[in-house]
Amino acid sequence: MLVSLAWLTALVAGVFAILIGQRKCFPYFWKDIFFLAKVARYGIRLEIYKKTSKVVTVLDRFVQQAARIPNKPFIIYEGITYTYRDIDERSNKVAQVFEKLGTVKKGDTVALLMSNEPDFVCVWFGLNKLGCSVAFLNTNIKSKSLLHCFNCCGAKILVVGADLLGTLEDILPSLQEDSIQVWAMKKESSHPGVHTLLDKLEQSSELPIPSDRRATTSLKTPTLYIFTSGTTGLPKAAVITHLQSLKAAGGFWAFGGTRDDMVYIALPLYHSAASLIGIGGTVELGATCVLKKKFSASQFWNDCKKYNVTIFQYIGELCRYLCNQPKAEGEKDHKVRMAVGNGLRQDVWREFHRRFGEIRMCEVYGSTEGNICFMNHNGRIGAVGRSTCLYKLFFKYDLVKYDMVKDEPIRNEQGFCERVRSGETGLLVSKISTQSPFFGYAGSKQQTEKKLLRDVFVKGDMYFNTGDLMAEDEEDFISFKDRVGDTFRWKGENVATTEVTEILGLVDFIQEANVYGVEVPGNEGRAGMAAVIVRPGFEFDGKKLFDHVLRDLPSYARPLFIRIQESMEMTGTFKQQKFGLVKSGFNPSTISDPLYFLDNAEKCYVPLSGDVYDSIVNGQRKL
Ligand SMILES: *[C@@H]1O[C@H](CO)[C@@H](O)[C@H](O)[C@H]1NC(C)=O
């Protein structure tokens, strides 16, 4: 969204030429111009920060709002209203506690493991007020991965929610060994060596910390670390700079949000969507949000009516769950006018409109760490945005031909990639430049390097490999098709196949495992499946495997299907062959290998019979 003034001139000059030249633009032309002008205005604000070295961060914006509208509700949580002043003062208290102890200094990183609650925001803002970066930890991840997270971001302090302290039990000794201080949001603790924060907050001063502690002169200063699944099996920490957090905070505003909006946030705050777009966007507008600990399909519309919700954040699954709810009276009787999110499929999109009325669904495409984003402000069903010539003035990206079998971009005789034609599916790559920087992953040069594609169109150029296959239609609408490579999405979380492979490899009877995702009708994303070779002399033990994945993998990463194979196919480059397995799916009537299914009721992997298969495919059995 950054735009230099020179570009803006070019944009204006180009407008009329395009107006004449591109008739196909017409139905959307003024809408596109209007939207881009808005984005450009925001971009200019960021340019000014850059030029003057005076960055007004999301936190600065929050402090301004707290001074301007102190009594305005900021967060409504479980029926209790917290005003801008409440959150400002409580975050001051958090800052004061750590300031008094002298345990953190400007530039340090502190890890935060908390469910959705107002204190998530208070601790986040409080630590930012001390000039610290905050690393959001996924509340689902298991002990081993959690330990690794501390290494990547270098955090020496962990703040943990009262309800999550129990999940740390088995790694507390390791944390202490690494001299990581653990602070629980409790008044007292029976765990030796766990500090308590709530009692100290009560006694702490609510005076603000001088603003020079948090001041920054560069948009490129990291402010957060957000973990995404890694390709080597462990999570990697995406570096979130002020630049990215400011861009995300402008999202609602760009789509037409105002201070009168009531935003509904039921997605987890440890993801960038809820924290950067949701909380950041609410702050930018000076609006109010309803924060939910967890999404509940049965409470959703009641909440929307009760709080006069006007905007909600979604992932595709959330809308599907709402459509799957039994029909009720007056379903269109609400004030919701817009939803911002990602991953909404066409069939659900249409059904959602039919059931709940003409809510504008604003699809946003962009990864936490990526340098490209699309925003569908036209409401075209199925698209993530419009890939016009105008848009290409702002962003340098291309769709290139991709070899699904070898799992890599196709290179021509000269060794370069080739663009796909309109309508064809290709890999989205985005040029890395000072206008569109990629900040990589904390503490991992190797992981960062893996996301880069070099010598794409000319020698020496460098692109960010999004790992997403997209296609543009004849009207320039761009839509998401599939993910490639070593990750897939399930239940709104990224699953790293290598992480699952490593964990499965620890089971004694498994000689080799190959993990991939398969499509299941009626579900977003892909369900995990593993092809395994049983070690000679051993037998497949469904109970043992179930217990193992239950203990060591978060629920979304557990393979739902197991396929027993005699041997494993490799690609020419000795990578495991996945493409054929993905395509053949999990239908027992077409696959001769023995298949098993993760049965949560039986607490065991059970043989996948034709009946079980039918009940999954026709939606009787919920996954
Ligand atoms: C919702 O809107 C109605 C009508 O505009 C108003 O009477 C009611 O007080 C509002 N509720 C809340 C919680 O703001």
The ligand as a Gaussian input file, in Angstrom:
#p B3LYP/6-31G(d) Opt

LIG

0 1
 C      -28.826000      -1.055000      19.264000
 O      -29.557000      -0.207000      18.442000
 C      -30.871000       0.083000      18.922000
 C      -31.621000       0.881000      17.884000
 O      -30.787000       1.706000      17.177000
 C      -30.749000       0.807000      20.264000
 O      -32.027000       1.073000      20.799000
 C      -29.963000      -0.083000      21.234000
 O      -29.772000       0.602000      22.475000
 C      -28.633000      -0.459000      20.650000
 N      -27.967000      -1.434000      21.515000
 C      -26.723000      -1.316000      21.927000
 C      -26.196000      -2.403000      22.824000
 O      -26.005000      -0.388000      21.605000

